[in-house]
Amino acid sequence: MVIVGAGCAGLACARVLFEAGEQPVVLEKSRGVGGRAATRRVDGQPIDHGVIFYHGSHPDFLEALAGVDAATRLDGWPATWVGEGKPCLPRAFSPLEQRIAFTQGITAFPKFLARGLDVRLRTHVRSLVVREHDFELHIHDGETIATDALVLALPAAQMRSLIEPLPASRALDSARAVLQTLTTDPCLTLIATYPPKTPVPDWDVMYPDDSDILILASHDSRKRPEKKFHAFVLQCSARFSRLHLEDEPSSWVETVLNETGRLVGAWAQRPLLTHAHRWRFGRANAFPLSSPMLVGFAGGQTLGLAGELFNPALGVEAAYLSGKALAHRILSSREN
Ligand SMILES: Cc1cc2nc3c(=O)[nH]c(=O)nc-3n(C[C@H](O)[C@H](O)[C@H](O)COP(=O)(O)OP(=O)(O)OC[C@H]3O[C@@H](n4cnc5c(N)ncnc54)[C@H](O)[C@@H]3O)c2cc1C
């Protein structure tokens, strides 16, 4: 069993299979686990530059989050938010939802899911071949890996780029048709840090209501009990991100800082340092499916598809639940 993608969907799938006695291998192109649930360390201080906080109401998701070291858990974060802008998932602020962050960074959760698993980092799956009874995966370094049970737990566009070159078949055509309907918007993101004495505001998150550049500012250092500096994470709108996706950060960083200055105060235009990040496949922009897909091939192989767009909750909760549901379907298909 090979799972491509060590985001929360792929790890949830691998975790269930592992606990059922399987030995799944997870292939991940980057240097760490978590995918868009990402934390960067700047001078030792964690900064969450993808997922800002976890939220959900499903008991399975909340139970999984409860496994992470309770001493590092920030229940109810964000506690204070300002602005009339639309959160990407407005449901996050409904009274039924729990909101959770972690003092050591949002990656605490994917790291917890990954414990004991065979995760191969820096392993980029470039292409796939369907053979008579299995799949052959081509890795960036020339290695090939064969498996008769493959899971893709990736943003839809990355799944498409692996599946589209394959020859037509009834099983693949159904997966292709579904993937055509699923899209994600890019999200340019800027980390900006400020000296400790800066007169920063006292909110956790801002959703600007009159900006077509920024959709969210997260006051990240308010998650850190011991901080060296103030840190903000500035997420750009889909429109602005699409416009500058291929540009050098130097061409758009000043615009983002100026806009932040307009919204929160001139101090924001003079950071200590900035780090730009390009989420090419950032936020879901589609009506999600109700469940993951598991397609069988004539030669007995199976291909599973999971990720945030394969569960109606969207966000990490959806990614987690889709991965878990797919693992249960794989296990029950083996029993039948
Ligand atoms: C800026 C931003 C902020 C967000 N904020 C929130 C939030 O606050 N709360 C929330 O719930 N959700 C948030 N989301 C959405 C959330 O990030 C996603 O719903 C969730 O992380 C998706 O998980 P996933 O496992 O489906 O995909 P991913 O996390 O994208 O995981 C896919 C993994 O596959 C790897 N991969 C891709 N291609 C290959 C390949 N060919 N070979 C090997 N590995 C590959 C990637 O490196 C990645 O690690 C945010 C998203 C963005 C971009």
Residues whose N, C-alpha, C, O or C-beta is under 5 A from the ligand:
A	BS01	LIG	V4 G5 A6 G7 C8 A9 G10 L27 E28 K29 S30 G34 G35 R36 A37 H49 G50 V51 I52 F53 Y54 H55 T123 H124 V125 A153 L154 P155 Q158 C187 W279 G282 R283 G307 E308 L314 G315 V316 E317 A319
